[in-house]
């Protein structure tokens, strides 16, 4: 019974996560670039923090040629001596 409860809760979690995940496939290229620029300008968390890296991942997912986001994503790794 306990395993069934865990299984049901896990299934519910996966279902809710899949419903809330953002899909940018229905946006045009221009809309994706505008949204990436808005995210870039609106939020600037501390460099290298998990929130910052997640935000940069979202921006790069929207616009894979967003040079500022790509450069900013690599800075914490380069400071630690790790190639990105």
PDB file of N, CA, C and O in Angstrom:
ATOM      1  N   UNK A   1       0.821  -1.195   0.000  1.00  0.00           N
ATOM      2  CA  UNK A   1       0.000   0.000   0.000  1.00  0.00           C
ATOM      3  C   UNK A   1       0.865   1.260   0.000  1.00  0.00           C
ATOM      4  O   UNK A   1       0.554   2.240  -0.677  1.00  0.00           O
ATOM      5  N   UNK A   2       1.945   1.219   0.762  1.00  0.00           N
ATOM      6  CA  UNK A   2       2.824   2.377   0.827  1.00  0.00           C
ATOM      7  C   UNK A   2       3.482   2.642  -0.531  1.00  0.00           C
ATOM      8  O   UNK A   2       3.639   3.794  -0.932  1.00  0.00           O
ATOM      9  N   UNK A   3       3.858   1.586  -1.225  1.00  0.00           N
ATOM     10  CA  UNK A   3       4.474   1.746  -2.543  1.00  0.00           C
ATOM     11  C   UNK A   3       3.470   2.316  -3.534  1.00  0.00           C
ATOM     12  O   UNK A   3       3.835   3.111  -4.400  1.00  0.00           O
ATOM     13  N   UNK A   4       2.213   1.916  -3.413  1.00  0.00           N
ATOM     14  CA  UNK A   4       1.178   2.435  -4.307  1.00  0.00           C
ATOM     15  C   UNK A   4       0.994   3.927  -4.108  1.00  0.00           C
ATOM     16  O   UNK A   4       0.838   4.667  -5.079  1.00  0.00           O
ATOM     17  N   UNK A   5       1.010   4.378  -2.859  1.00  0.00           N
ATOM     18  CA  UNK A   5       0.886   5.801  -2.571  1.00  0.00           C
ATOM     19  C   UNK A   5       2.057   6.578  -3.163  1.00  0.00           C
ATOM     20  O   UNK A   5       1.864   7.631  -3.771  1.00  0.00           O
ATOM     21  N   UNK A   6       3.273   6.058  -2.985  1.00  0.00           N
ATOM     22  CA  UNK A   6       4.448   6.724  -3.559  1.00  0.00           C
ATOM     23  C   UNK A   6       4.364   6.769  -5.078  1.00  0.00           C
ATOM     24  O   UNK A   6       4.700   7.780  -5.694  1.00  0.00           O
ATOM     25  N   UNK A   7       3.918   5.681  -5.676  1.00  0.00           N
ATOM     26  CA  UNK A   7       3.788   5.626  -7.131  1.00  0.00           C
ATOM     27  C   UNK A   7       2.762   6.649  -7.622  1.00  0.00           C
ATOM     28  O   UNK A   7       2.999   7.349  -8.606  1.00  0.00           O
ATOM     29  N   UNK A   8       1.618   6.732  -6.929  1.00  0.00           N
ATOM     30  CA  UNK A   8       0.586   7.690  -7.339  1.00  0.00           C
ATOM     31  C   UNK A   8       1.050   9.125  -7.175  1.00  0.00           C
ATOM     32  O   UNK A   8       0.795   9.966  -8.036  1.00  0.00           O
ATOM     33  N   UNK A   9       1.730   9.409  -6.075  1.00  0.00           N
ATOM     34  CA  UNK A   9       2.239  10.765  -5.862  1.00  0.00           C
ATOM     35  C   UNK A   9       3.304  11.120  -6.886  1.00  0.00           C
ATOM     36  O   UNK A   9       3.353  12.255  -7.362  1.00  0.00           O
ATOM     37  N   UNK A  10       4.152  10.169  -7.228  1.00  0.00           N
ATOM     38  CA  UNK A  10       5.165  10.423  -8.251  1.00  0.00           C
ATOM     39  C   UNK A  10       4.521  10.682  -9.598  1.00  0.00           C
ATOM     40  O   UNK A  10       4.941  11.582 -10.326  1.00  0.00           O
ATOM     41  N   UNK A  11       3.503   9.901  -9.937  1.00  0.00           N
ATOM     42  CA  UNK A  11       2.782  10.115 -11.189  1.00  0.00           C
ATOM     43  C   UNK A  11       2.111  11.463 -11.232  1.00  0.00           C
ATOM     44  O   UNK A  11       2.115  12.136 -12.263  1.00  0.00           O
ATOM     45  N   UNK A  12       1.526  11.868 -10.098  1.00  0.00           N
ATOM     46  CA  UNK A  12       0.888  13.184 -10.023  1.00  0.00           C
ATOM     47  C   UNK A  12       1.914  14.296 -10.208  1.00  0.00           C
ATOM     48  O   UNK A  12       1.660  15.271 -10.915  1.00  0.00           O
ATOM     49  N   UNK A  13       3.079  14.145  -9.567  1.00  0.00           N
ATOM     50  CA  UNK A  13       4.135  15.137  -9.708  1.00  0.00           C
ATOM     51  C   UNK A  13       4.589  15.264 -11.164  1.00  0.00           C
ATOM     52  O   UNK A  13       4.737  16.376 -11.672  1.00  0.00           O
ATOM     53  N   UNK A  14       4.806  14.151 -11.825  1.00  0.00           N
ATOM     54  CA  UNK A  14       5.242  14.170 -13.228  1.00  0.00           C
ATOM     55  C   UNK A  14       4.168  14.805 -14.108  1.00  0.00           C
ATOM     56  O   UNK A  14       4.484  15.574 -15.015  1.00  0.00           O
ATOM     57  N   UNK A  15       2.914  14.491 -13.846  1.00  0.00           N
ATOM     58  CA  UNK A  15       1.825  15.062 -14.627  1.00  0.00           C
ATOM     59  C   UNK A  15       1.765  16.579 -14.450  1.00  0.00           C
ATOM     60  O   UNK A  15       1.644  17.313 -15.430  1.00  0.00           O
ATOM     61  N   UNK A  16       1.850  17.051 -13.202  1.00  0.00           N
ATOM     62  CA  UNK A  16       1.812  18.495 -12.958  1.00  0.00           C
ATOM     63  C   UNK A  16       3.017  19.198 -13.555  1.00  0.00           C
ATOM     64  O   UNK A  16       2.894  20.304 -14.082  1.00  0.00           O
ATOM     65  N   UNK A  17       4.187  18.562 -13.478  1.00  0.00           N
ATOM     66  CA  UNK A  17       5.383  19.165 -14.055  1.00  0.00           C
ATOM     67  C   UNK A  17       5.262  19.281 -15.567  1.00  0.00           C
ATOM     68  O   UNK A  17       5.673  20.284 -16.151  1.00  0.00           O
ATOM     69  N   UNK A  18       4.702  18.262 -16.200  1.00  0.00           N
ATOM     70  CA  UNK A  18       4.570  18.302 -17.656  1.00  0.00           C
ATOM     71  C   UNK A  18       3.558  19.345 -18.096  1.00  0.00           C
ATOM     72  O   UNK A  18       3.679  19.897 -19.190  1.00  0.00           O
ATOM     73  N   UNK A  19       2.574  19.621 -17.273  1.00  0.00           N
ATOM     74  CA  UNK A  19       1.570  20.635 -17.610  1.00  0.00           C
ATOM     75  C   UNK A  19       2.112  22.043 -17.442  1.00  0.00           C
ATOM     76  O   UNK A  19       1.697  22.959 -18.151  1.00  0.00           O
ATOM     77  N   UNK A  20       3.039  22.221 -16.508  1.00  0.00           N
ATOM     78  CA  UNK A  20       3.531  23.569 -16.242  1.00  0.00           C
ATOM     79  C   UNK A  20       4.798  23.907 -17.005  1.00  0.00           C
ATOM     80  O   UNK A  20       5.189  25.074 -17.034  1.00  0.00           O
ATOM     81  N   UNK A  21       5.454  22.939 -17.622  1.00  0.00           N
ATOM     82  CA  UNK A  21       6.686  23.243 -18.339  1.00  0.00           C
ATOM     83  C   UNK A  21       6.370  24.130 -19.539  1.00  0.00           C
ATOM     84  O   UNK A  21       5.401  23.907 -20.264  1.00  0.00           O
ATOM     85  N   UNK A  22       7.203  25.126 -19.722  1.00  0.00           N
ATOM     86  CA  UNK A  22       6.927  26.099 -20.780  1.00  0.00           C
ATOM     87  C   UNK A  22       7.450  25.589 -22.117  1.00  0.00           C
ATOM     88  O   UNK A  22       8.566  25.078 -22.221  1.00  0.00           O
ATOM     89  N   UNK A  23       6.622  25.741 -23.120  1.00  0.00           N
ATOM     90  CA  UNK A  23       6.997  25.343 -24.463  1.00  0.00           C
ATOM     91  C   UNK A  23       7.005  26.601 -25.334  1.00  0.00           C
ATOM     92  O   UNK A  23       6.017  27.331 -25.411  1.00  0.00           O
ATOM     93  N   UNK A  24       8.117  26.826 -25.969  1.00  0.00           N
ATOM     94  CA  UNK A  24       8.252  28.019 -26.799  1.00  0.00           C
ATOM     95  C   UNK A  24       8.111  27.693 -28.275  1.00  0.00           C
ATOM     96  O   UNK A  24       8.386  28.543 -29.122  1.00  0.00           O
ATOM     97  N   UNK A  25       7.690  26.486 -28.597  1.00  0.00           N
ATOM     98  CA  UNK A  25       7.653  26.065 -29.996  1.00  0.00           C
ATOM     99  C   UNK A  25       6.570  26.786 -30.793  1.00  0.00           C
ATOM    100  O   UNK A  25       6.659  26.852 -32.019  1.00  0.00           O
ATOM    101  N   UNK A  26       5.551  27.326 -30.130  1.00  0.00           N
ATOM    102  CA  UNK A  26       4.485  27.993 -30.858  1.00  0.00           C
ATOM    103  C   UNK A  26       4.786  29.466 -31.136  1.00  0.00           C
ATOM    104  O   UNK A  26       3.990  30.141 -31.789  1.00  0.00           O
ATOM    105  N   UNK A  27       5.918  29.974 -30.655  1.00  0.00           N
ATOM    106  CA  UNK A  27       6.296  31.361 -30.888  1.00  0.00           C
ATOM    107  C   UNK A  27       7.119  31.491 -32.162  1.00  0.00           C
ATOM    108  O   UNK A  27       7.833  30.568 -32.555  1.00  0.00           O
ATOM    109  N   UNK A  28       7.008  32.647 -32.797  1.00  0.00           N
ATOM    110  CA  UNK A  28       7.836  32.909 -33.969  1.00  0.00           C
ATOM    111  C   UNK A  28       9.264  33.231 -33.512  1.00  0.00           C
ATOM    112  O   UNK A  28       9.515  33.434 -32.324  1.00  0.00           O
ATOM    113  N   UNK A  29      10.169  33.273 -34.450  1.00  0.00           N
ATOM    114  CA  UNK A  29      11.574  33.550 -34.134  1.00  0.00           C
ATOM    115  C   UNK A  29      11.714  34.938 -33.525  1.00  0.00           C
ATOM    116  O   UNK A  29      12.465  35.124 -32.568  1.00  0.00           O
ATOM    117  N   UNK A  30      10.998  35.909 -34.073  1.00  0.00           N
ATOM    118  CA  UNK A  30      11.082  37.273 -33.554  1.00  0.00           C
ATOM    119  C   UNK A  30      10.527  37.358 -32.133  1.00  0.00           C
ATOM    120  O   UNK A  30      11.088  38.049 -31.284  1.00  0.00           O
ATOM    121  N   UNK A  31       9.415  36.648 -31.876  1.00  0.00           N
ATOM    122  CA  UNK A  31       8.830  36.656 -30.542  1.00  0.00           C
ATOM    123  C   UNK A  31       9.764  35.991 -29.531  1.00  0.00           C
ATOM    124  O   UNK A  31       9.874  36.436 -28.388  1.00  0.00           O
ATOM    125  N   UNK A  32      10.428  34.935 -29.958  1.00  0.00           N
ATOM    126  CA  UNK A  32      11.369  34.253 -29.071  1.00  0.00           C
ATOM    127  C   UNK A  32      12.545  35.161 -28.724  1.00  0.00           C
ATOM    128  O   UNK A  32      12.988  35.202 -27.577  1.00  0.00           O
ATOM    129  N   UNK A  33      13.053  35.896 -29.736  1.00  0.00           N
ATOM    130  CA  UNK A  33      14.158  36.816 -29.482  1.00  0.00           C
ATOM    131  C   UNK A  33      13.731  37.948 -28.555  1.00  0.00           C
ATOM    132  O   UNK A  33      14.492  38.343 -27.672  1.00  0.00           O
ATOM    133  N   UNK A  34      12.515  38.476 -28.747  1.00  0.00           N
ATOM    134  CA  UNK A  34      12.021  39.541 -27.877  1.00  0.00           C
ATOM    135  C   UNK A  34      11.858  39.047 -26.447  1.00  0.00           C
ATOM    136  O   UNK A  34      12.216  39.750 -25.502  1.00  0.00           O
ATOM    137  N   UNK A  35      11.319  37.842 -26.282  1.00  0.00           N
ATOM    138  CA  UNK A  35      11.143  37.281 -24.952  1.00  0.00           C
ATOM    139  C   UNK A  35      12.489  37.026 -24.282  1.00  0.00           C
ATOM    140  O   UNK A  35      12.637  37.252 -23.081  1.00  0.00           O
ATOM    141  N   UNK A  36      13.458  36.562 -25.042  1.00  0.00           N
ATOM    142  CA  UNK A  36      14.803  36.345 -24.494  1.00  0.00           C
ATOM    143  C   UNK A  36      15.415  37.671 -24.057  1.00  0.00           C
ATOM    144  O   UNK A  36      16.045  37.740 -23.001  1.00  0.00           O
ATOM    145  N   UNK A  37      15.241  38.726 -24.853  1.00  0.00           N
ATOM    146  CA  UNK A  37      15.768  40.042 -24.483  1.00  0.00           C
ATOM    147  C   UNK A  37      15.075  40.587 -23.236  1.00  0.00           C
ATOM    148  O   UNK A  37      15.717  41.195 -22.381  1.00  0.00           O
ATOM    149  N   UNK A  38      13.757  40.367 -23.134  1.00  0.00           N
ATOM    150  CA  UNK A  38      13.026  40.819 -21.945  1.00  0.00           C
ATOM    151  C   UNK A  38      13.528  40.112 -20.695  1.00  0.00           C
ATOM    152  O   UNK A  38      13.729  40.745 -19.658  1.00  0.00           O
ATOM    153  N   UNK A  39      13.732  38.803 -20.789  1.00  0.00           N
ATOM    154  CA  UNK A  39      14.247  38.048 -19.642  1.00  0.00           C
ATOM    155  C   UNK A  39      15.657  38.507 -19.287  1.00  0.00           C
ATOM    156  O   UNK A  39      16.010  38.586 -18.110  1.00  0.00           O
ATOM    157  N   UNK A  40      16.451  38.805 -20.289  1.00  0.00           N
ATOM    158  CA  UNK A  40      17.826  39.250 -20.053  1.00  0.00           C
ATOM    159  C   UNK A  40      17.833  40.592 -19.325  1.00  0.00           C
ATOM    160  O   UNK A  40      18.618  40.788 -18.398  1.00  0.00           O
ATOM    161  N   UNK A  41      16.977  41.504 -19.732  1.00  0.00           N
ATOM    162  CA  UNK A  41      16.961  42.839 -19.141  1.00  0.00           C
ATOM    163  C   UNK A  41      16.278  42.868 -17.774  1.00  0.00           C
ATOM    164  O   UNK A  41      16.661  43.660 -16.913  1.00  0.00           O
ATOM    165  N   UNK A  42      15.279  42.020 -17.565  1.00  0.00           N
ATOM    166  CA  UNK A  42      14.484  42.128 -16.344  1.00  0.00           C
ATOM    167  C   UNK A  42      15.132  41.475 -15.126  1.00  0.00           C
ATOM    168  O   UNK A  42      14.981  41.980 -14.013  1.00  0.00           O
ATOM    169  N   UNK A  43      15.840  40.380 -15.304  1.00  0.00           N
ATOM    170  CA  UNK A  43      16.377  39.635 -14.164  1.00  0.00           C
ATOM    171  C   UNK A  43      17.882  39.497 -14.271  1.00  0.00           C
ATOM    172  O   UNK A  43      18.404  39.001 -15.270  1.00  0.00           O
ATOM    173  N   UNK A  44      18.575  39.940 -13.231  1.00  0.00           N
ATOM    174  CA  UNK A  44      20.029  39.782 -13.178  1.00  0.00           C
ATOM    175  C   UNK A  44      20.409  39.230 -11.802  1.00  0.00           C
ATOM    176  O   UNK A  44      20.873  39.984 -10.946  1.00  0.00           O
ATOM    177  N   UNK A  45      20.217  37.908 -11.574  1.00  0.00           N
ATOM    178  CA  UNK A  45      20.630  37.337 -10.283  1.00  0.00           C
ATOM    179  C   UNK A  45      22.150  37.325 -10.138  1.00  0.00           C
ATOM    180  O   UNK A  45      22.877  37.676 -11.067  1.00  0.00           O
ATOM    181  N   UNK A  46      22.609  36.924  -8.980  1.00  0.00           N
ATOM    182  CA  UNK A  46      24.044  36.880  -8.694  1.00  0.00           C
ATOM    183  C   UNK A  46      24.734  35.908  -9.654  1.00  0.00           C
ATOM    184  O   UNK A  46      24.247  34.806  -9.907  1.00  0.00           O
ATOM    185  N   UNK A  47      25.851  36.334 -10.168  1.00  0.00           N
ATOM    186  CA  UNK A  47      26.578  35.537 -11.162  1.00  0.00           C
ATOM    187  C   UNK A  47      27.001  34.191 -10.594  1.00  0.00           C
ATOM    188  O   UNK A  47      27.609  34.118  -9.526  1.00  0.00           O
ATOM    189  N   UNK A  48      26.672  33.127 -11.323  1.00  0.00           N
ATOM    190  CA  UNK A  48      27.055  31.784 -10.929  1.00  0.00           C
ATOM    191  C   UNK A  48      26.068  31.090 -10.020  1.00  0.00           C
ATOM    192  O   UNK A  48      26.233  29.906  -9.727  1.00  0.00           O
ATOM    193  N   UNK A  49      25.036  31.800  -9.560  1.00  0.00           N
ATOM    194  CA  UNK A  49      24.049  31.175  -8.677  1.00  0.00           C
ATOM    195  C   UNK A  49      23.162  30.223  -9.484  1.00  0.00           C
ATOM    196  O   UNK A  49      23.066  30.359 -10.703  1.00  0.00           O
ATOM    197  N   UNK A  50      22.523  29.276  -8.828  1.00  0.00           N
ATOM    198  CA  UNK A  50      21.627  28.365  -9.547  1.00  0.00           C
ATOM    199  C   UNK A  50      20.492  29.104 -10.254  1.00  0.00           C
ATOM    200  O   UNK A  50      20.097  28.724 -11.356  1.00  0.00           O
ATOM    201  N   UNK A  51      19.969  30.154  -9.629  1.00  0.00           N
ATOM    202  CA  UNK A  51      18.896  30.928 -10.266  1.00  0.00           C
ATOM    203  C   UNK A  51      19.400  31.602 -11.540  1.00  0.00           C
ATOM    204  O   UNK A  51      18.700  31.645 -12.552  1.00  0.00           O
ATOM    205  N   UNK A  52      20.611  32.122 -11.476  1.00  0.00           N
ATOM    206  CA  UNK A  52      21.202  32.774 -12.636  1.00  0.00           C
ATOM    207  C   UNK A  52      21.429  31.786 -13.768  1.00  0.00           C
ATOM    208  O   UNK A  52      21.133  32.082 -14.925  1.00  0.00           O
ATOM    209  N   UNK A  53      21.956  30.608 -13.436  1.00  0.00           N
ATOM    210  CA  UNK A  53      22.228  29.602 -14.463  1.00  0.00           C
ATOM    211  C   UNK A  53      20.934  29.088 -15.090  1.00  0.00           C
ATOM    212  O   UNK A  53      20.888  28.828 -16.292  1.00  0.00           O
ATOM    213  N   UNK A  54      19.882  28.941 -14.280  1.00  0.00           N
ATOM    214  CA  UNK A  54      18.592  28.499 -14.806  1.00  0.00           C
ATOM    215  C   UNK A  54      18.002  29.549 -15.737  1.00  0.00           C
ATOM    216  O   UNK A  54      17.473  29.215 -16.798  1.00  0.00           O
ATOM    217  N   UNK A  55      18.090  30.813 -15.344  1.00  0.00           N
ATOM    218  CA  UNK A  55      17.592  31.896 -16.189  1.00  0.00           C
ATOM    219  C   UNK A  55      18.360  31.946 -17.509  1.00  0.00           C
ATOM    220  O   UNK A  55      17.762  32.127 -18.570  1.00  0.00           O
ATOM    221  N   UNK A  56      19.663  31.789 -17.446  1.00  0.00           N
ATOM    222  CA  UNK A  56      20.467  31.799 -18.666  1.00  0.00           C
ATOM    223  C   UNK A  56      20.138  30.607 -19.557  1.00  0.00           C
ATOM    224  O   UNK A  56      20.149  30.729 -20.782  1.00  0.00           O
ATOM    225  N   UNK A  57      19.847  29.455 -18.955  1.00  0.00           N
ATOM    226  CA  UNK A  57      19.421  28.293 -19.746  1.00  0.00           C
ATOM    227  C   UNK A  57      18.120  28.582 -20.483  1.00  0.00           C
ATOM    228  O   UNK A  57      17.968  28.204 -21.645  1.00  0.00           O
ATOM    229  N   UNK A  58      17.178  29.252 -19.813  1.00  0.00           N
ATOM    230  CA  UNK A  58      15.912  29.605 -20.459  1.00  0.00           C
ATOM    231  C   UNK A  58      16.136  30.582 -21.605  1.00  0.00           C
ATOM    232  O   UNK A  58      15.530  30.444 -22.668  1.00  0.00           O
ATOM    233  N   UNK A  59      16.999  31.565 -21.395  1.00  0.00           N
ATOM    234  CA  UNK A  59      17.275  32.546 -22.443  1.00  0.00           C
ATOM    235  C   UNK A  59      17.930  31.869 -23.644  1.00  0.00           C
ATOM    236  O   UNK A  59      17.582  32.163 -24.788  1.00  0.00           O
ATOM    237  N   UNK A  60      18.872  30.968 -23.394  1.00  0.00           N
ATOM    238  CA  UNK A  60      19.542  30.266 -24.484  1.00  0.00           C
ATOM    239  C   UNK A  60      18.577  29.330 -25.195  1.00  0.00           C
ATOM    240  O   UNK A  60      18.687  29.131 -26.405  1.00  0.00           O
ATOM    241  N   UNK A  61      17.624  28.749 -24.452  1.00  0.00           N
ATOM    242  CA  UNK A  61      16.608  27.896 -25.091  1.00  0.00           C
ATOM    243  C   UNK A  61      15.717  28.719 -26.010  1.00  0.00           C
ATOM    244  O   UNK A  61      15.275  28.231 -27.050  1.00  0.00           O
ATOM    245  N   UNK A  62      15.453  29.956 -25.633  1.00  0.00           N
ATOM    246  CA  UNK A  62      14.639  30.830 -26.478  1.00  0.00           C
ATOM    247  C   UNK A  62      15.406  31.288 -27.706  1.00  0.00           C
ATOM    248  O   UNK A  62      14.897  31.231 -28.826  1.00  0.00           O
ATOM    249  N   UNK A  63      16.634  31.742 -27.488  1.00  0.00           N
ATOM    250  CA  UNK A  63      17.440  32.291 -28.578  1.00  0.00           C
ATOM    251  C   UNK A  63      18.850  31.724 -28.454  1.00  0.00           C
ATOM    252  O   UNK A  63      19.645  32.192 -27.639  1.00  0.00           O
ATOM    253  N   UNK A  64      19.152  30.726 -29.258  1.00  0.00           N
ATOM    254  CA  UNK A  64      20.446  30.045 -29.135  1.00  0.00           C
ATOM    255  C   UNK A  64      21.613  30.918 -29.575  1.00  0.00           C
ATOM    256  O   UNK A  64      22.766  30.542 -29.364  1.00  0.00           O
ATOM    257  N   UNK A  65      21.352  32.052 -30.168  1.00  0.00           N
ATOM    258  CA  UNK A  65      22.424  32.949 -30.602  1.00  0.00           C
ATOM    259  C   UNK A  65      22.523  34.196 -29.724  1.00  0.00           C
ATOM    260  O   UNK A  65      23.115  35.194 -30.134  1.00  0.00           O
ATOM    261  N   UNK A  66      21.957  34.149 -28.537  1.00  0.00           N
ATOM    262  CA  UNK A  66      22.014  35.283 -27.613  1.00  0.00           C
ATOM    263  C   UNK A  66      23.412  35.310 -26.997  1.00  0.00           C
ATOM    264  O   UNK A  66      23.683  34.612 -26.019  1.00  0.00           O
ATOM    265  N   UNK A  67      24.286  36.113 -27.574  1.00  0.00           N
ATOM    266  CA  UNK A  67      25.710  36.113 -27.224  1.00  0.00           C
ATOM    267  C   UNK A  67      25.954  36.502 -25.770  1.00  0.00           C
ATOM    268  O   UNK A  67      26.813  35.921 -25.107  1.00  0.00           O
ATOM    269  N   UNK A  68      25.201  37.484 -25.273  1.00  0.00           N
ATOM    270  CA  UNK A  68      25.409  37.918 -23.894  1.00  0.00           C
ATOM    271  C   UNK A  68      25.104  36.802 -22.905  1.00  0.00           C
ATOM    272  O   UNK A  68      25.842  36.611 -21.938  1.00  0.00           O
ATOM    273  N   UNK A  69      24.032  36.070 -23.138  1.00  0.00           N
ATOM    274  CA  UNK A  69      23.660  34.977 -22.237  1.00  0.00           C
ATOM    275  C   UNK A  69      24.686  33.847 -22.298  1.00  0.00           C
ATOM    276  O   UNK A  69      25.035  33.272 -21.267  1.00  0.00           O
ATOM    277  N   UNK A  70      25.160  33.534 -23.469  1.00  0.00           N
ATOM    278  CA  UNK A  70      26.155  32.467 -23.611  1.00  0.00           C
ATOM    279  C   UNK A  70      27.452  32.855 -22.902  1.00  0.00           C
ATOM    280  O   UNK A  70      28.058  32.036 -22.212  1.00  0.00           O
ATOM    281  N   UNK A  71      27.869  34.098 -23.075  1.00  0.00           N
ATOM    282  CA  UNK A  71      29.088  34.564 -22.421  1.00  0.00           C
ATOM    283  C   UNK A  71      28.913  34.574 -20.897  1.00  0.00           C
ATOM    284  O   UNK A  71      29.801  34.143 -20.162  1.00  0.00           O
ATOM    285  N   UNK A  72      27.766  35.068 -20.434  1.00  0.00           N
ATOM    286  CA  UNK A  72      27.504  35.129 -19.000  1.00  0.00           C
ATOM    287  C   UNK A  72      27.415  33.730 -18.379  1.00  0.00           C
ATOM    288  O   UNK A  72      27.809  33.531 -17.230  1.00  0.00           O
ATOM    289  N   UNK A  73      26.899  32.772 -19.140  1.00  0.00           N
ATOM    290  CA  UNK A  73      26.805  31.395 -18.644  1.00  0.00           C
ATOM    291  C   UNK A  73      28.188  30.782 -18.447  1.00  0.00           C
ATOM    292  O   UNK A  73      28.377  29.970 -17.541  1.00  0.00           O
ATOM    293  N   UNK A  74      29.147  31.156 -19.273  1.00  0.00           N
ATOM    294  CA  UNK A  74      30.469  30.550 -19.200  1.00  0.00           C
ATOM    295  C   UNK A  74      31.384  31.222 -18.176  1.00  0.00           C
ATOM    296  O   UNK A  74      32.385  30.624 -17.783  1.00  0.00           O
ATOM    297  N   UNK A  75      31.081  32.431 -17.735  1.00  0.00           N
ATOM    298  CA  UNK A  75      31.987  33.166 -16.848  1.00  0.00           C
ATOM    299  C   UNK A  75      32.281  32.430 -15.544  1.00  0.00           C
ATOM    300  O   UNK A  75      33.453  32.315 -15.184  1.00  0.00           O
ATOM    301  N   UNK A  76      31.276  31.920 -14.807  1.00  0.00           N
ATOM    302  CA  UNK A  76      31.609  31.227 -13.548  1.00  0.00           C
ATOM    303  C   UNK A  76      32.501  30.005 -13.765  1.00  0.00           C
ATOM    304  O   UNK A  76      33.350  29.699 -12.928  1.00  0.00           O
ATOM    305  N   UNK A  77      32.311  29.312 -14.879  1.00  0.00           N
ATOM    306  CA  UNK A  77      33.143  28.141 -15.162  1.00  0.00           C
ATOM    307  C   UNK A  77      34.581  28.565 -15.472  1.00  0.00           C
ATOM    308  O   UNK A  77      35.532  27.920 -15.031  1.00  0.00           O
ATOM    309  N   UNK A  78      34.732  29.642 -16.227  1.00  0.00           N
ATOM    310  CA  UNK A  78      36.071  30.102 -16.573  1.00  0.00           C
ATOM    311  C   UNK A  78      36.809  30.625 -15.335  1.00  0.00           C
ATOM    312  O   UNK A  78      38.027  30.473 -15.230  1.00  0.00           O
ATOM    313  N   UNK A  79      36.075  31.241 -14.396  1.00  0.00           N
ATOM    314  CA  UNK A  79      36.709  31.713 -13.165  1.00  0.00           C
ATOM    315  C   UNK A  79      37.237  30.563 -12.334  1.00  0.00           C
ATOM    316  O   UNK A  79      38.212  30.711 -11.598  1.00  0.00           O
ATOM    317  N   UNK A  80      36.588  29.413 -12.453  1.00  0.00           N
ATOM    318  CA  UNK A  80      37.029  28.234 -11.707  1.00  0.00           C
ATOM    319  C   UNK A  80      38.041  27.393 -12.493  1.00  0.00           C
ATOM    320  O   UNK A  80      38.542  26.389 -11.986  1.00  0.00           O
ATOM    321  N   UNK A  81      38.337  27.801 -13.724  1.00  0.00           N
ATOM    322  CA  UNK A  81      39.299  27.091 -14.539  1.00  0.00           C
ATOM    323  C   UNK A  81      38.746  25.920 -15.293  1.00  0.00           C
ATOM    324  O   UNK A  81      39.499  25.061 -15.751  1.00  0.00           O
ATOM    325  N   UNK A  82      37.411  25.869 -15.435  1.00  0.00           N
ATOM    326  CA  UNK A  82      36.763  24.777 -16.171  1.00  0.00           C
ATOM    327  C   UNK A  82      36.241  25.314 -17.497  1.00  0.00           C
ATOM    328  O   UNK A  82      35.539  26.325 -17.524  1.00  0.00           O
ATOM    329  N   UNK A  83      36.569  24.660 -18.572  1.00  0.00           N
ATOM    330  CA  UNK A  83      36.050  25.077 -19.876  1.00  0.00           C
ATOM    331  C   UNK A  83      34.581  24.686 -19.983  1.00  0.00           C
ATOM    332  O   UNK A  83      34.197  23.583 -19.592  1.00  0.00           O
ATOM    333  N   UNK A  84      33.768  25.582 -20.509  1.00  0.00           N
ATOM    334  CA  UNK A  84      32.324  25.320 -20.641  1.00  0.00           C
ATOM    335  C   UNK A  84      32.052  24.619 -21.923  1.00  0.00           C
ATOM    336  O   UNK A  84      30.900  24.308 -22.225  1.00  0.00           O
TER     337      UNK A  84
END
